[in-house]
Amino acid sequence: MGRLDAGGRLTARASMTSLQWSPGDRIRFTIRDGLVVAAIDPCGQRDLGENGLLRLPVAIRRACHLRAGDQILLAALPARQRLIIHPPATLATLTAALHDTATGGDRR
């Protein structure tokens, strides 16, 4: 989990360690099915900052309705060299059916 700050920065130190990404690596961001997919790309939009600091581009933040203070789930996929960023709204949608099943379908 990480918290987005006012400048669009997200500390993802543990995820960067598992992916073995390094400060200065260029990162490309794409949106797929409401999730943000980050990958190393020499032509990427942003450099990975010191201590695993990842700055999400404004266009990505706007498209995913991300705001300062949002808690964001991060999933590192080392075998694919990808970081999946789950915006709060998408995470709520993805987990709604699971939560309904876990509570026996009772919506009270």
Phi, psi and omega in degrees: 000149176215162178242131180281131178267178185298335179268007180081015181268145182224126177276121184230041186305310182297320179295317180296323178297315181292331178275345184062034173277151184237153175308136181097341176300138177277136184242132175257138179243134173226157177249127178223123178052038178082358179256151176262126179251123179249138180212152176290134179204125180304337179257016183299163184286331187222154171270145171287128182278176177300149177058030177073026180280120183246126180253118180279134178299149180305317182300322179291315180299317180294314182298328182259008178055042179270136180231158176306136180093347179298137171274132185232133176275130179247134177233113178273133177242082185303322181296333180255356182055049180228150171242124179258125181252118183262104176298151182306316182296319180292320179299318178298318179295316182294329184264351184302312181295320178297317179295322178298316179295317182296333180261014177077016178079005180279116184267015180280000000 
